């Protein structure tokens, strides 16, 4: 399970600049950036779009999140 202890906390300018560097220069995936920032991949995707660093990235993560939760619900039925 990933550490998302920073979810809900305000984004500071240094963190936003770091996000841009990791996305544009280091070409890290959203999942890798989420681990580094201790935030969820969906929150990273939202921030990338909000800051203009990426386009149309959130829809893919919304689909992945709903598919994952559906799988979790299915698994829990068989326990």
N, C-alpha and C positions, 0 to 999 in steps of 0.2 A: 504494500500500500504506500502511496506517496504522501509526503509531508506537505500539507497545504495550510500550514499554520499562519501564513501571511494573508490568506483570503479575507477580504473585507477591510483590510487596512489600506489607508490612503497611499497612493503612488507618489513617491517623491521624484524630483527632477533627476537626481543621480540614478535612480532605478529605471526611469524611462530611457535615459541615455544608454544605460547598460543593456536594456531590452533592444534598443535600436542596433547597437553594436553586435549583440549576439545574433540577431536576426539577419541583418544586412551584411556585416563583414565576416562574421564567423560561420554564417549559414547553418546555424543550429535549428533543429526541428522545434516545433511548438512544445512537444513533450519534453525535450531536453531543457528548454528554457524554463518550463514550468517547474521542473525539479530544482533548477538553480535558484529560482525566485521563491520557491516554496508557495506556489500558487497553483490553482487548477489550470489544465490546458485551455479550458474554455475562457477563463479570465485573461489568460495570455493572448488568446485569439482576439477577444474583444478589445484589449488594449492596443494590439497591433493595428487593428482597423481604426480605432478611435484616433490614434496618433498619425494615421496615414502611412504606416509602414507596410501594410499589406491590404489586399482587397479580397472580399468574398471568402475569407478564411473561416469565419464563424459558422457558416452553414454546415461545413464538413464536420466541425466539432460538435455541433448540436446533434447531427445524425449519429455520430459515434457514441455520444453520451447516452442517447435514448436506446441505441442498440445494446450497449453495455448494461444498462439498467434492466432492460428486458431479459437479457441473459441471466443476470443475477436473480431476478424474480423467478425465472424458470428453474434455475438450479435449486433455489430454496424450497420449491414445491416437492422436490424429490428427496429431500433430506429426511 
